[in-house]
């Protein structure tokens, strides 16, 4: 059976997955960028996000790299796709990631507002799913064609799938950052009752990597 | 100026400082003991809590040891002192720590219910303070006689002092444990707004050590 995975999702010491006041200028919310210091430093992120050479190897890079391994499709929330809220006013918003997004796979975007699929360069197609998280998972599994499905985020999307016990494995990084407000990933989520245990704990100098597995 | 410090306070991945259903049998709440695996393993805790030889040295022990350094008095909440709630029915409850408690210093216990000071062996005296957190701090500072005051816990006590910006420094350990419910240390606490930043981040194999400092 293929897995539904969360990878490289970073929370602050005080438990937030993004800073407050997310916007076009601050896609990760105020202070949110500091969360991802560990990831931006890695060879994997440098290559995947910026097409750049260089970056660090080691623990952080190992976790970044496993996040892209055996992934056949992605799911993300509407707010991760862009800052536009409510109905799509036009089709001009094409994601944060330029003409050739980092995914190179089908990406299923959860939204209440229908929109035609958006074919990008490099193998990424954004599909807009209005029938809920289970429908999106079904479509993503089919598109993944025997590989795993990765949930990109954000916190709200992960929480919806967690509550339904649909996620098999989560890699969470805890960054040494305080955000103070925003959306808490685990608020109101009773992980032990949902069947999750901590199966890996690998600290690095930039973050603490945790793997939670549903048993 | 002497400091008000929190030391070796451990929270779970999901942010809880103790498990649910604290009781005489489960002083740290269900699952709460696993939080402190890093501390129990150290030479410092083995010596201080159990009078035992042995235990590990290294990062965890360094943090455990600094918690006892230059401490002249302690403050703790009523629930950390014992499982008895409401008025003291009698004076039979003398703390969790036997005749010779680990503190060896004056300890100021926050409570709504007056009780005469309790003199124990080895230099520990429990003073019961009914006039609130600022009164307790004043008494503790005076008793500390030029040294720092350490807040033992629990989460509720720390949160009260945090909200009033009275704590100078917090050493928090994040343990690779899920608790699911209990009291979240940072719920409703906006640490950046209160002036705290993360000034140290030292991971070990058993926990991630974080120091938060008020600037």
Interface residues (C-beta under 8 A of the other chain):
Chain A: X13 X14 X15 X31 X172 X174 X176 X177 X178 X179 X180 X181 X184 X186 X189 X190 X191 X192 X193 X196 X197 X198 X201 X203 X204 X205 X208 X210 X212
Chain B: X13 X14 X15 X31 X172 X174 X176 X177 X178 X179 X180 X181 X184 X186 X189 X190 X191 X192 X193 X196 X197 X198 X201 X203 X204 X205 X208 X210 X212
